[in-house]
Amino acid sequence: MTRPQQSLMDRRRAAVRMDIAASAARLFAERGFDATSVEDIARGAGMSVRTFYRHCDAKEDTLTPVVVSGIRHFVECLRTRPEQELVSTSVQQAFLQVFERYKNAEGISSSELFVILTSVPGIHARWMVAAHGLAEEMRPLLARRAGLEPDGLEARILSHTLIGALTVTLEYWATQEPGDPNEIGQLAASALSVLRIITVEQEH
C-alpha cells in the first residue's frame, strides 16, 4: 500500500520540532531538566519563545518528536522483515536497527537520552503514550506473522506485551553503568525469550 507523502508544510513543521528536540536533549543532558528553561531551549534552537510554543505545549513535549520518529522507523523496519521470519526474530532485528540509527540521536548518547526519557516523569508519561500507540500500529503486522486475528484479544496482548518488554529493556539498560550500546541486543533477546513468543508461533 502506498503511503501518502507529507506536505511541504508538514515537513517543515517536523523539521522545526526536531530542531527543538535536539536543543532540548543537549541542554537536558548538560544541565538537567529542571535547570533548563523554555527560553534556553528556544535560544538553542535559534527561534523565539513564541515559535517554540507554536510547536510544543510544554518543556515535557520537546522530546516527543524523537520518540515518535523512532516508533515510525521501528514499524517500517518490522514491515520490511522477511515474512517467513519468526516474530521474535523480526521484532528483535527491527529493534536493533532503530537503536543503531538513534545511538547518538540529537547529539547526545543513547544512554543519556533514555535516562532523560526514564527519569523525568512528564517526559516518561509521553513516552508511554507513544509506546501504546506503537503497540496498536504493530498489531496487524504481528497478527499476520503469528497467524492471529488482528482484532482479537491474543493479537492485542502480543503487541502490547512485546512493546512493554522492549520498553522495560530500554529503561533497564539506561540505568546500567555505563550504558554499553553493545549490550542492548543481548538484553532485548533475553526480554523476548521471557515472553515465550516461540510457543505462540508454534501453536498457530
N, C-alpha and C positions, 0 to 999 in steps of 0.2 A: 504494500500500500504506500503510495506517495504521500509524503508529509508536507503540509503547507509551509512555504517559506515565510520567514519573519519579514515584516515590512521594514523599510529603512528606518522609520521612527522607532520601531521596537528594538532593532539592533542598536540604535544609538542609546536608547534608554538602558538596555542591557550593559552596554559598554560603560556608561556613567556609573551604574550600580556596582560594576566590578571595580572601577576606579575607587569608589567609596570603600568597598570591601578590602581592597589592597591597602589603602591608607589606614583603615581601622585595624586590620590584622597586624600590621607593622607596629603601630602605636600600642596596641594591647600587649604585644609581646615585649616591647621595650619598657613601657611604663606601668602596665596593668590596666584592667578595665576601669576601675573606679577613678584612677588618676588621669584618664583620657576624657576630654570633653568633646562634645559635638563640634565645637569651634575648631579644636585641634584636628579632628578627622577631616572636616571640610577644607581646612587650610592645607593639609597634607595631600588632599585630592585635587587641589587647585581650583576650588569653587567656593561660592558663598554659602553661608548657613542656610539661606533661603532655598538655594538649589538643592542642598542636602535634604531638606525636609520635603522637597517635591518628590524625592525618590525613596526616602526612608522615614518611617514614622517615629523611630526612636533609635538610640545607640544600639540597643539589643538587636535591631533588624539588620545591622550592617553586614554581618557575615552570611546572612541567608542566601545571597546570590551564589556564594561559593558552594554551599551545601546543595542548593538546587541544581547547579551545574554538574556537580559530582553525581547526583542522583540520575539526572538525564543521561549522563555518559554511561553510568552503570547499566541502565535499562538498554541502551543501544548496544553495549558490549554483550550483554546477555542475549539480545535478539540475534546477534550475528554468530553465536556459538553453534557448532555443528549439531544438527537435530538428533543425531544418534548418541550424543554425549550424555553421560549420567547427569542428573540435575545437580548433584553435589559438585561435580567437576565444573560444570558450566558456571555455577554461582561463584565458586572459588576463583576461577580464572578471570571472570568479569570483575570481581572484587579486586584482584591483584592488578589488573590493567588500570583500573581507576586510581588505585592507591599510587601506582607508579607515576601516573600523569600528574597527580596532585601532591607529589612528595615534597615539593618546595613551592606550594601554592602561595601566591601573593607575596613572595619574598621572604617567607618565614618557613621554618622546618615543619614537617607534618606533625611531629610530636608537639611542637608549640601550638600549632593550630588546634589539635584535638584537646590539648589541655585547656585552651580557652573555651572551646565548644562544650567541654565537660564541666568546667569549674564555675562558669558564670550562669546562674540559674535562668535568667531571661533568654540567653542565647541557647542554652541547653534545651529549653522548652520549645524553641523554634526548630531546633534540630529534630526533636522527637515528632513534631507535627510533619516535618518534611519526610521523615522516615516512614510515618504512617501512609503518606501519600505514595511513597515509593512501593510499599507493600501492595497497595491497591493497583498500581500501574504494572507491577510484576506479575500479578495473579494470573492473568490469562496466558502469559508466556510459560510460567511454571506449570500451570494446569495442563497445557498441551504436551509439555515434555514428560510430565509424570502420569499422563493418562487419566486426569481427574476432570470432573465437571467444573468449568470455570467459575460458575456462580455458587458452587456447592460449599459446604462447610469445610471439607478437607482442604480444598484449594485455598480458602481464606486462612485457615490455620497454618498451612505450609508456608504461604508467602509472609505472613506476619511473624511466624516463628523464625524463619530464616533471617529476616531483617533484624529482628530482635537479637539474634545470636551474633550477627556481624556488628551491630551497634555496640553490644557489650564487649565484643572483641576489641574494637577501637578504643572504647573507654578504658578497658584494662591495659591495653598496650600503652596508652598515653600516660598512665600512672607509673609505668616502669622506668627505671633509670638505666641508660639514657634514652630510652625510646628508640631502640635499634630498628630501622626500617626493614632489615633483613629477617627479623623475627616475625613480622606480621603474617607472612604466608603460613608458617607453622602454626601460629595461633588460630588463624582462620580455619585451617584444616582440622585442628583439634575441636574448635567450636562446632563445625559442621558434623564431625563424627559423633559428637554427643547427641545430636538430633536423630541419629539413626535414619537418615534420609534413604539409605540403600534399602531399608525394609519397605518403605513406601513404594519405591521403584519396582521392587520385586513383586509386590502384591498387585501392582497394576500393569 
